[in-house]
Amino acid sequence: MFPRPMTAGDFTCLYCGSRLELKLEQLVIGENRGFCPMCGEPFCLKLSKEDMEGLFESEELLSR
């Protein structure tokens, strides 16, 4: 169990472990591709509709 719900900013690089600095507005259902800001390695996040709903809910909870 996580101490708080996961947000878009919590995604990390599998190579170096640094945060990918993602914003919820940048993410879409399906494949999200980019490069790690620290090591430059490519990443691919595959998000479902349920994943996106969870991210929206967690962002809403944290903004209260």
N, C-alpha and C positions, 0 to 999 in steps of 0.2 A: 504494500500500500504506500502511495506517495503522501508526503506531508501536506500537499495541496494539489489541486487539479493541474494537469499539464497544460501549458500554454504554447503558442507558436514560438516564443522565444526560448523555450526549453530544449528544442532540437539541437543535437550536437553532432559534430563530425565523427565518423567512425574511425578515422585515421589518427587525428591529433587530439580529439576530445574537446575542442573549443566550440563555443556556441556559434550557430550558423547565422545568428542575428536576423531571424525571419520575423516578419510582421504578418498578422492574420490577414490583412488586406492583400498580401502577395500570394497567398495560398489558394489553390483551386482543388476541386474534386478531381481525382486522377493523379497523373504524374506531375511532380513539381521538381524541376531540375535547376541546378546552379553550381556554384563553386564555393568552397570553404574560404572565408575571408582571411584565415590564418595560414593554411598550408596550400591552398589553391587546388586541392583535389576535388573532382566533381562529386556531386551527391544527387540522389534521386529519392524523393519521398512519394510514396503512393498512398493517397488519402481517400477513404471512402466517404460517403455521405454521413455515416454515423461518426466517423472521426472528426469531420468538420463541425458537426453539431456539438460534439464534446468540446472542441476548441472554442467555439462561440460561447458555450455555457461557462467555461472556465474563465474566459476573458471578462464576461459579464459579472461573474462572482467577484473577481479581483478588483473590478472598477468600482464596486460599491463601497 
